[in-house]
Amino acid sequence: MANNQQSYGVFLSYYLSRTTFPGQKPLDFAFVGGLNFGAAMLSAPMVTGLCRRTGIKPLMTTGAFILGGGFVAASFATRIWHLYLTQGALVGVGVGFVYVPSIPVLSQWFERRRSLANGISTAGSGIGGLIFSFCTGAMLRNWSLPWALRIVGIVALIANLVATTFIRDRNAVIRPKQRPFDGGLFLRPAVLWLLAWSFISMLGYITLLYSLSDFALSINLSSQQAVEITALLNTGTAVGRPLIGVASDRFGRFNVSAGLTLFCGLCCFVVWIPATSYGVTLFFAIISGAILGVFWVVSAVHPPLRIKSLF
């Protein structure tokens, strides 16, 4: 997903350790993070429908401004419900407009080694999350929450506009069938099993991504160590996703995704729950970061197209 979601854990630990808004509760900030991710996914049917009429670039450009504007607007929040609307819903919708149109583009250019290509692409979110985590933590310590939000918003806007300028799709050649919603798919057991797996894996993914830094504070680690743990989780993502892509191309996406999902779940019980030290928590962050994004590597790989491969 977008780098702001990769680094939200840094903001979350900051919010939970301070009385930033009157009457705030821990559940409020969990809702902000959940609303951020949920709004991005719920916007997918609308964005998919608009793609058929406008193409991907106008939507991605609009999303870049919505996303950046959401962060800047959040910097002026004085009540918790302001944060719901800005860093939650507005940023989430912006992510949806930027991310959803771009999902099928990479697969349009590859016939072989698609999982590898997708793994390399999604590793960028880990590298971006690493940079954003350290920079956000430094801005929160040395400057202030409002300026951290503004700078993150401006950087996200510029980065997404640059990416939108250079992106190239093959929709005019391939003419993919894009449907906002297809009710007939719910009659297929394979689709229902896939949705069940994606729901459960995403529930765990978001829980881990957003809460690991606050967990670090709960075992009496410093705020700097909490930032480092979030950053190293993103480092694991950057390293692990290309490797998952290679394994998926060789052993099959189903086998790899099922095995790694099971392994990540076992690590949560064996390593995360008993963790009481910085070293063990850091080890878990790297290992889990490397494998918890398996959904993003395998889910955006489409059936082979009759085009010449770049590999």
Number of C-alpha atoms within 10 A of each C-alpha: 18 22 21 26 22 25 30 24 28 31 23 20 24 21 19 18 12 9 11 15 15 9 9 16 13 11 9 17 20 18 15 23 24 21 22 27 22 17 19 26 18 14 18 19 17 14 23 20 14 19 22 16 8 10 15 25 22 16 23 27 21 14 25 31 21 24 30 26 22 25 28 23 21 24 22 16 18 12 13 18 14 16 25 22 19 25 28 27 23 26 33 32 28 27 29 32 32 30 23 21 21 19 16 17 17 19 22 25 19 22 17 16 19 27 30 23 22 25 28 21 17 23 26 20 23 30 21 19 29 27 16 26 28 18 19 25 24 15 18 17 14 10 11 12 20 17 17 22 23 20 18 19 27 17 13 22 20 14 12 21 19 13 15 19 11 8 12 15 18 14 16 8 9 12 9 12 8 13 13 15 12 9 6 7 11 11 9 9 10 11 12 13 11 11 13 12 16 16 12 11 19 16 12 16 20 17 15 20 21 23 17 25 32 24 20 26 17 13 13 14 16 14 19 16 16 28 28 22 28 32 32 26 30 32 25 25 31 26 20 25 32 22 18 26 25 20 17 23 17 13 10 14 22 10 11 18 23 13 11 19 20 10 14 21 15 12 15 16 11 12 15 20 11 11 19 16 12 18 11 13 23 23 18 24 27 21 19 26 28 27 22 27 27 26 20 20 25 24 15 18 22 16 10 12 14 10 12 11 13 9 10
